[in-house]
Amino acid sequence: KQWYQRRVRGSSGAITCTCTDGYEGFDCRSFTGGMSFNGYTSAVAFGATTVPILAGDQTVSIDFSKSATEIGEMVKLEIGDCTVTLNAAGGDKYKVGDNEVTVTGNTITMMLDGTNAKIGGTTVADCAIGDVLSLEAKVTLGGSDPASDDVTLQDSRFQGCISKVTVNSMDVMRHTASDYTIAYVDTTQCIDDLAAPDPCATDVDPCLNEGVCSVVAADNSASCACKVPFIIEPTCTRKEYCVEGHNCDAENGVCQELNTQEDCEAAKAEKDGLKCGDDDVWYFYCKCNDGYIGDDCSTKKRMDLIVFEI
């Protein structure tokens, strides 16, 4: 935790803000290390910030770090009628729409001349800005497509860190009230290859009854490989075979649930041929009415004829 103080005008006291991990500043709105994304994040949108418009070119600067192989949407900038979406394209290649540019280092500078957006002198997008003194800018980090409630791993999502986005030297990330989702985002440090949290490594095992947990890469969710009779997904709870799933003849017998293989061994006294091994159906059996036999109690017991010679 970090502490900052500011005086309140007209008061002899002071307000002290206690910042949570990853934030700093007198009002706890600054990020200590930027924002790190792991590729699953929903869009992080910094809502409308009024930025000054200069007499000449407008300058947008993006500071970042990423792995060499990263592809994905880094920043979407909306300023006036101009929308520019910057994508990492692997190595030192970056794309805006179909236009690709090469930029070395960890800072990309974009110039807006009122008509076009340019990176390193290359026009990458049409970008109309009117003759005004200021405009509202909106910045979205980490991926704005698909919809923000669709948390899946896709190439359109960025894995890496955005530490600063400035428009004419105004830090948009730290100057505006923000509307964003923090899920799968680390604000405490800049991480090039931030890993998603392991859904199987939680305090409470997502898979019950000795189910084996694995990670589904598509949405970073837990998947359980269940053992019978605990086959009810998603957490491997027990199936009630005597409610659904047994083959007992309802007219000649009744289904009996067994909780353990030890219970199965004890039930052999009532059911001939009952098997209780790991690969056997030990968790229920059909208890037959008098006069009937068989696994499903559908076979009528034969009464052998005894012949006496006189």
Residue, then its C-alpha position, 0 to 999 in steps of 0.5 A: k500500500q502507498w499513502y498520499q496526502r492532499r489538502v482540501r481547500g478551505s479546510s484545516g484537515a487533509i484527505t489521505c488516500t490508501c491505494t491498492d496494489g498497482y495504483e499510486g498518486f494522490d487520488c490512486r488513479s495512476f498505475t505503477g507499472g502500466m497495464s499487463f494483458n494475458g490475451y484473455t482480457s476484455a476491453v479496457a476502455f479509458g473514457a472521454t478525455t478532453v485533449p488539447i489540439l495543437a496548431g500543427d500536427q497532433t502527436v500520439s505516443i504509445d509506450f509498451s513491451k511485448s514478446a517477439t512473437e506477439i500479435g494482437e490488438m494493442v491500442k484503439l484510439e478514437i479522437g474526433d472523427c478519427t479511429v486508429t487501431l494499432n495491432a502487433a504483427g510479430g517482431d518489429k512489425y505493426k499494422v493499422g488496417d491493411n497497412e504495415v509498418t516497421v518500428t524498433g524499440n518500445t515506443i510508437t509515435m503516430m502523427l495526425d496531420g488533420t487528414n491522415a495518421k502517419i507512423g514513421g512517415t508512412t500513412v496508415a489511416d485516414c484521420a480527419i480532425g476538425d479545426v477546433l481547440s480541443l477534442e475528446a479522446k477515448v483509448t481502448l487497450g488489449g482488444s476491443d473486438p469481440a464484445s467485452d463480455d466474451v472472455t476468450l483467447q483470440d489473436s485479436r487479444f493482446q498479450g503484453c504491457i501498455s505503460k503509457v498512451t499520450v495525446n499531445s503529451m497528455d497521459v490519457m491512461r492517467h488523466t481520465a476517470s476510467d471505465y474498465t474491466i480488470a479481469y486478467v489484467d495486472t496493474t502492478q508491473c509491466i509483463d511481456d508475457l503475462a500468464a493467465p491464472d491457472p483455473c485448476a490451481t485454486d484453493v478449492d479444487p474445481c473437480l470433486n471426487e478424484g476428478v482430474c482437472s485440465v485447462v481449456a485454452a479457448d477460455n482459460s476455464a477448468s475442465c474435469a475428467c470424471k470417474v464413474p459414478f461421479i460423472i455429473e459435469p462440470t464438477c464431477t458430482r455423483k450421478e443417481y443411477c437409480v433415478e436415471g441410468h439403470n436397467c432394472d426390470a421395474e416389475n421384478g426388482v428394484c435398483q439399489e445404490l451403493n456408495t463405496q466398493e466396500d458396500c458392493e462387497a457386502a451386497k454380494a450376499e444378496k446378489d449373485g455375480l456382483k462385481c466390485g472392481d474399479d472397472d466394474v459397475w459397482y455403484f448400483y445393482c438390481k435387487c430382484n423380487d422372489g422368483y426372479i434372477g439376473d443382472d436386471c431381474s428379468t429372468k424368472k427362476r426355474m423350479d427344477l423337477i425332482v423325479f422319484e422312482i417308486 
